[in-house]
Amino acid sequence: MIEILPESTGKTLAVKATEELTDADYKEVWIPALENLINEFGKINALLYLDETFQGWEPKALWDDALFAVKHRSGFSRMAGG
């Protein structure tokens, strides 16, 4: 599951990942939020916080992540996870 955190402001998107990230998490939350900010600001900052309950990605979610990264590789100023 993915949740947009209240620390998200301006061109910075902060999210928390718990349990397993799914295709739906990417298509319904993560990708639309990232695309909205990229469209508004051009280059953005993204923070992916992996909660202690985080277990990984389902295969389709990994594919969504890879496709998005290739399409928007120049849309990030900074990206962090942990």
Number of C-alpha atoms within 10 A of each C-alpha: 16 23 15 15 14 9 11 14 10 11 18 20 21 19 22 17 22 17 15 16 20 19 20 15 17 22 14 12 16 19 15 12 15 22 16 12 19 18 11 12 14 14 18 21 20 20 18 19 18 17 13 9 10 16 13 15 17 12 12 14 19 16 14 17 17 11 12 15 13 9 9 13 11 12 18 18 13 11 13 10 11 9
